[in-house]
Amino acid sequence: MSYNINTKVELEQFICRHWNAVNEWIDKAQSELPQPLTSSVDVRESKFKYAPVDHNMYPAGFNNLCSKDLLNCADLFKVRFEQIKPGLKKVGLLPESHTKNKFYLDHLYKLKSTMEMAETEVIIFSPDQSLFQNSETNVLELESFSGHKLHIYRAQFIDGDFVQSESNKSFGFDIILLNNDQSIPLDINWKLVNTPVVPSPYAGWFKRQKTHHFKHYRETANKFSSHFSINPDLIQAHFSSVENVDFNTKEGLDEIAKEVDKLLATLPTSSQVFVKASQGTYGMGISVVGSGEEIISMNRKVRNKMDIGKGNLKFTTVLIQEGVETIVKYDDAPAEVTIYLINGKSSGGFMRTNPLRGTQANLNAQGMIYQKLCLSDVKQDCDHTIKEAVYSVIARLSVLAASYEMKELVE
């Protein structure tokens, strides 16, 4: 099939010149679907393409966004809150339980203060009783890496409502922002919760699969490309998947090896392939290989890393994804871009660089450094921000795919 847009340069020019039309197409498709309120998308740029390589609905890096972008996030939160409940004033923020991670606390502080800029009161609370087991009070007082003070209130779930443990008095939330990816599902019957919870609690990693996300992304990218006559290879990484895998007993490793070799046969020589656990986040459960043989001969240490993720989640399905070799560099270190989105609108981002890794490696690993990237300046005919415009569109397409995925998960 012949396309009008066949090269990366043509794609960049097209998106900048038709910025409004491209975003209107995404807006229209999104208007018919449920939206994840918060999202982050990792985008890789190679010599030949741009591709999303991961999508998270419960992002944990608001502390890496620039101040201008946080103002933009606050505006988008305000618009969405008003749609959910006119005059919405009180937000419950339900975080992860790894509160010993002081960088995560920096993120929580920034997320909380960003929503407060949207003219709301924000209370951080948790029904996870294990968080409070060494505390003599019902309020944890914590300090983040940058010295910000935070309070997390112990909560209980009674008759469809989250109440304060000390008084059984309702918090009176208008909405709950879930910032817990539920690698370990929270012990809550979400069907009984009377308050709107966003993003949907049914999109946690106990239920969600990366393989499903990328199937939806492929369909979304193909539809978008067909509408604008773009070669769809310019905006996606090829992939396949294998189920019923056990890295501990080596069950299914032959099947993964076959799929790795099959995918490599379609890619340029010396390409690499990412083998990723289909559930989970934080860069866990990822191996980068250059042949199926590397899967077969994996040592015990690597197999253990591939077997179990955050919260002792056992990985049984893997995504086998084309390794998109990054050409992006920062201070001479390989880098990739992460875009943050509020209600499906690109609202900020950062660069993840890793001087300890190569251009084909997983950069979300020990040694990574974050660099702020201001997205708020991207406009029509944006010559100086041409790359950011493309990253923004790729991330929005990824969220559109996540919306289709969410519809499926909630149903």
C-alpha positions in Angstrom: 0.0 0.0 0.0 1.3 3.5 -0.8 1.2 6.3 1.8 1.7 10.0 1.5 3.9 10.0 4.6 6.7 7.4 4.5 9.6 8.8 6.5 10.2 10.1 10.0 11.0 13.6 8.7 7.7 13.7 6.7 5.9 12.6 9.8 7.4 15.4 11.9 6.6 18.0 9.4 3.0 16.7 8.9 2.3 16.7 12.7 3.6 20.3 13.1 1.7 21.6 10.1 -1.5 19.8 11.0 -1.2 20.0 14.8 -4.9 21.1 15.3 -6.4 18.5 12.8 -4.4 15.7 14.3 -5.4 16.6 17.9 -9.0 17.1 16.9 -9.1 13.5 15.4 -7.8 12.2 18.8 -10.3 14.4 20.8 -13.2 13.1 18.8 -12.2 9.4 19.3 -11.6 10.1 23.0 -14.9 11.8 23.6 -16.7 8.5 23.1 -14.6 6.6 25.7 -13.8 6.5 29.4 -10.6 8.4 30.2 -7.8 7.5 32.5 -7.5 10.7 34.6 -3.7 10.3 34.9 -1.3 8.6 32.5 2.4 8.4 31.7 3.7 7.1 28.4 7.4 6.2 27.6 8.2 7.1 24.0 11.3 5.9 22.2 12.6 7.7 19.1 15.0 5.8 16.7 16.4 6.8 13.3 13.3 5.5 11.6 10.3 5.8 14.0 8.7 7.0 17.2 7.0 4.4 19.3 5.3 4.2 22.8 7.0 1.3 24.7 5.0 1.5 28.0 1.8 3.1 29.4 1.0 3.6 33.1 -2.3 4.8 34.5 -1.0 5.5 38.0 2.2 7.5 37.3 4.7 8.2 40.1 6.9 11.0 38.8 5.1 14.3 39.1 8.2 15.6 40.9 10.1 15.3 37.6 7.8 17.8 35.7 8.7 21.5 35.2 6.7 24.1 37.2 5.1 25.5 34.0 3.8 22.0 33.1 2.5 21.5 36.6 0.4 24.7 36.2 -0.9 23.1 32.9 -1.7 19.9 34.8 -3.6 21.9 37.5 -5.8 23.6 34.7 -6.6 20.1 33.2 -7.4 18.7 36.7 -9.8 21.6 37.3 -11.6 21.1 34.0 -12.1 17.4 34.6 -13.1 17.8 38.3 -15.8 20.2 37.2 -17.1 17.7 34.6 -17.2 14.9 37.3 -19.0 17.1 39.9 -19.6 20.8 39.5 -18.1 22.7 42.5 -16.0 19.7 43.4 -13.9 20.7 46.4 -12.5 17.7 48.3 -10.1 15.0 46.8 -8.9 11.9 48.5 -5.5 10.8 47.2 -4.9 7.0 47.8 -1.2 6.3 47.3 1.1 3.3 47.0 2.2 1.7 50.3 6.0 2.1 49.6 6.2 5.2 51.7 9.8 4.5 52.6 10.7 5.6 49.1 11.4 9.3 49.6 11.4 10.1 45.9 7.9 8.7 45.7 7.0 11.0 48.6 8.4 14.0 46.5 6.0 12.8 43.7 3.0 12.6 46.1 3.8 16.1 47.4 3.8 17.5 43.8 0.7 15.6 42.8 -1.1 16.9 45.9 0.0 20.5 45.5 -0.9 20.4 41.7 -4.5 19.3 42.5 -4.6 22.0 45.2 -3.8 24.6 42.5 -7.1 23.4 40.9 -8.8 24.9 44.0 -9.4 21.7 45.9 -8.6 20.4 49.3 -6.5 17.2 49.1 -6.2 14.6 51.8 -3.8 11.6 51.5 -5.3 8.5 53.0 -4.8 4.8 53.0 -6.9 1.7 53.9 -3.7 -0.4 54.0 -3.5 -1.1 57.7 0.1 -2.5 57.4 1.3 1.0 56.7 0.4 2.0 60.3 1.5 -1.0 62.2 4.6 0.7 63.7 2.7 4.0 64.3 0.9 4.8 67.6 -1.3 7.3 65.9 -3.8 7.2 63.0 -1.8 9.8 61.0 1.7 9.0 59.5 3.9 12.1 59.4 6.5 11.7 56.6 9.2 13.7 55.0 10.1 13.5 51.3 13.6 13.5 49.8 13.4 17.3 49.2 12.2 17.9 52.8 8.4 18.3 52.1 6.2 17.2 55.0 3.3 14.9 54.3 0.5 13.4 56.4 -1.2 10.1 55.5 -4.5 9.3 57.3 -5.4 5.8 58.3 -8.8 4.9 56.8 -11.4 2.2 57.0 -14.0 1.2 54.5 -17.5 1.1 56.1 -20.8 1.0 54.3 -19.5 2.3 50.9 -17.5 5.1 52.5 -13.9 5.7 53.6 -13.9 6.9 57.2 -11.2 8.2 59.6 -10.0 5.4 61.8 -10.0 7.4 65.0 -13.6 8.7 64.8 -15.4 6.6 62.2 -16.3 10.1 60.7 -16.5 10.2 56.9 -13.7 12.1 55.0 -16.5 13.5 52.8 -14.5 13.1 49.5 -16.1 14.3 46.3 -13.7 12.1 44.3 -10.8 9.7 45.0 -7.7 9.9 42.9 -6.1 6.4 42.9 -2.3 6.6 42.7 -1.8 2.9 43.5 -1.2 0.5 40.6 -2.6 -2.4 42.6 0.2 -4.9 41.7 -1.2 -6.2 45.0 -4.9 -5.6 44.9 -6.2 -3.4 47.7 -8.7 -5.3 49.9 -11.7 -3.2 48.9 -14.9 -4.2 47.0 -14.8 -1.3 44.6 -18.3 -1.9 43.4 -19.5 -0.8 46.8 -17.6 2.5 46.9 -20.0 5.4 46.8 -17.4 8.0 45.7 -16.2 8.2 42.1 -12.7 6.6 41.8 -10.3 7.7 39.0 -8.5 6.2 37.2 -10.6 3.1 37.4 -9.5 0.6 40.1 -10.2 -2.2 37.6 -7.2 -1.1 35.5 -4.6 -2.1 38.2 -1.9 -4.6 37.4 -3.7 -7.4 39.1 -6.1 -7.3 36.1 -4.4 -5.3 33.3 -2.0 -6.8 30.7 0.5 -4.9 28.5 -0.2 -7.4 25.7 -3.8 -6.2 25.6 -2.7 -2.5 25.7 -0.4 -2.9 22.7 -3.1 -4.8 20.7 -5.3 -1.8 21.3 -2.5 0.5 20.4 -1.8 -1.3 17.1 -5.5 -0.9 16.1 -5.5 2.7 17.2 -2.3 3.5 15.4 -3.5 1.8 12.2 -6.8 3.7 12.2 -5.0 7.0 12.8 -2.4 6.2 10.1 -5.1 5.2 7.6 -7.0 8.4 8.2 -4.0 10.6 7.6 -2.3 8.3 5.0 0.8 7.7 7.3 2.9 4.5 7.1 1.8 2.9 10.4 5.4 1.5 10.9 6.5 5.1 11.7 4.5 5.2 15.0 4.7 1.7 16.5 7.0 -1.1 17.7 6.2 -4.6 16.5 5.4 -7.2 19.1 4.0 -10.6 19.9 3.1 -12.4 23.2 3.5 -15.8 24.9 1.2 -17.0 27.7 1.5 -19.8 30.4 5.2 -19.0 31.1 7.0 -20.0 34.3 10.6 -18.7 34.4 11.2 -20.7 37.6 10.5 -24.1 36.0 11.5 -22.9 32.5 8.1 -23.7 31.2 7.3 -21.8 28.0 10.9 -20.6 27.4 11.2 -22.5 24.1 8.1 -20.7 22.9 9.5 -17.3 23.9 12.8 -18.1 22.1 10.8 -19.0 18.9 8.9 -15.8 19.0 12.0 -13.7 19.7 13.7 -15.2 16.6 10.6 -14.8 14.5 10.4 -11.1 15.4 14.2 -10.5 14.9 13.9 -12.0 11.4 11.6 -9.1 10.4 14.0 -6.4 11.9 17.3 -5.0 10.7 20.4 -7.0 11.6 21.9 -6.5 15.1 18.4 -5.4 16.4 17.5 -6.3 20.0 14.1 -7.5 21.4 12.6 -6.5 24.7 11.0 -9.4 26.6 8.7 -7.9 29.2 6.4 -9.2 31.9 2.9 -8.4 30.7 1.9 -7.1 34.2 3.8 -4.7 36.4 5.8 -1.5 36.3 8.9 0.3 37.6 11.0 -1.3 34.9 10.8 -4.7 36.5 10.6 -8.0 34.7 12.4 -6.9 31.5 15.2 -8.6 29.6 16.8 -7.3 26.4 18.0 -10.1 24.0 19.6 -10.4 20.6 18.5 -14.1 19.9 16.2 -16.8 21.1 19.2 -18.7 22.4 19.7 -16.0 25.0 16.3 -16.9 26.5 17.0 -20.7 26.6 20.4 -20.1 28.3 19.1 -17.6 30.9 20.8 -18.1 34.2 19.0 -18.5 37.5 19.5 -14.9 38.6 18.0 -13.5 35.4 15.1 -16.0 35.5 14.3 -15.0 39.1 14.2 -11.3 38.0 11.8 -12.3 35.2 9.6 -14.5 37.4 8.4 -12.2 40.2 7.6 -8.4 40.2 6.5 -5.7 42.6 4.4 -7.0 45.4 5.4 -10.6 44.6 3.3 -10.6 41.5 4.1 -13.8 39.5 4.6 -13.1 35.8 3.0 -15.7 33.5 2.6 -13.8 30.3 5.3 -12.0 28.4 5.3 -9.3 25.7 8.0 -9.7 23.1 8.6 -6.2 21.7 10.8 -4.7 19.0 13.7 -2.9 20.7 13.5 0.7 19.4 17.1 1.9 19.6 17.1 5.4 21.0 18.9 8.2 19.1 18.0 10.7 21.9 21.0 11.7 24.0 21.4 14.0 27.0 24.9 14.8 28.2 26.0 12.1 25.9 24.0 9.5 27.7 21.1 7.5 26.0 17.7 8.9 26.8 14.0 8.4 26.3 11.0 10.7 26.8 8.1 10.2 29.2 5.0 12.2 28.6 2.5 12.9 31.4 -1.2 13.3 30.5 -4.2 14.5 32.4 -7.6 13.3 31.0 -5.9 12.3 27.8 -4.2 15.7 27.1 -0.4 15.9 27.1 0.5 18.1 30.0 4.1 17.6 30.8 7.1 15.3 30.6 10.7 14.5 31.3 13.7 12.7 29.9 14.9 9.6 31.5 18.7 9.3 30.8 21.0 6.5 31.9 24.8 6.9 31.5 25.3 3.2 32.6 23.2 1.8 29.7 23.4 1.5 26.0 21.1 2.9 23.3 19.2 -0.5 23.0 18.9 -1.1 26.7 16.1 -0.7 29.3 16.9 2.8 30.7 14.4 2.4 33.6 17.1 0.8 35.7 19.8 1.6 38.2 21.8 4.7 37.2 18.8 6.6 35.6 18.6 10.4 35.9 15.6 12.6 35.2 15.8 15.8 33.2 12.7 18.2 33.0 11.2 18.8 29.6 8.6 21.7 29.2 5.7 20.7 26.9 3.5 23.7 27.5 5.1 25.6 24.7 4.0 23.3 21.9 1.8 25.1 19.4 0.8 25.0 15.8 3.7 25.5 13.3 6.1 24.8 16.1 9.6 24.6 14.5 11.6 24.7 17.7 9.5 22.1 19.5 8.9 19.7 16.6 10.0 16.6 18.5 7.9 17.4 21.5 4.9 17.8 19.3 5.4 14.3 17.9 6.0 12.8 21.4 2.8 14.5 22.5 0.7 12.9 19.7 2.2 9.4 20.2 1.5 9.6 23.9 -2.1 10.7 23.2 -2.6 7.8 20.8 -1.3 5.5 23.6 -3.9 6.9 26.0 -6.6 6.5 23.4 -5.6 2.8 23.2 -5.7 2.7 27.1 -9.3 4.1 26.9 -10.4 1.2 24.7 -8.6 -1.2 27.1 -10.2 0.5 30.1 -13.7 0.1 28.6 -13.0 -3.6 28.2 -11.6 -4.0 31.8 -14.5 -2.1 33.4 -17.1 -4.0 31.4 
